[in-house]
Amino acid sequence: MLTMMIAVDGSEHSLEAVRHGLHLIGQGLRAQVVLGHVQESATLTELATVGPAAAANASVDAGMDLLAPAVALLRAAGVEYEVDVRIGDVYPTLLDIAEEHESAMILIGSTGEGTLSRIFLGSVGSDLVRHSQVPVTIVKVPFTDD
C-alpha cells in the first residue's frame, strides 16, 4: 500500500486536496494518508516572551486546530490517517514529512495565485513540484457560479 501525503494549512484549498485524495481512494487507490502541516518558527519576540517550549507547544496546538476540518473529512469517510505537524520552513519541511513517511505522492491545494504573484512571492506548490522526488498533484478548487 502506498502513502499519500496531503499538505494541509486549514484553507479551503487544502481541504480540496483532502477531498481529491478521498476521491482517489474511493476509486480504488489503496493508500495510507498522512496529513502534513508546517507552522512557521516563532519570532524572537515570541521566544523571549513565552520561551521556546511554550512557543513550540502553541505552534503545534495551532497546527492541530487547522487540521481539524481535514481530520473530520477523513473520519467521515472512514479513512485511516496519520497527522504530522512540524515547525520550520514550509516547503522543505513538507518534503521532509513526505520523505520520512516514504510517501509515493504529495497532494497540495492550489492557492489560486496569479503568475505575477508566483514570480515575486514563490509558491509552496511550485517549490514542491521542483524539488520533490515523488509526483506532486496541485489540486484546484472547483469553479462555482455563486
Secondary structure, DSSP 8 states (H G I E B T S, - for coil): -EEEEEE--SSHHHHHHHHHHHHHHHTT--EEEEEEEEE----HHHHHHH-HHHHHHHHHHHHHHHHHHHHHHHHHHT--EEEEEEES-HHHHHHHHHHHTT-SEEEEE-----HHHHHHH--HHHHHHHH-SS-EEEE-------
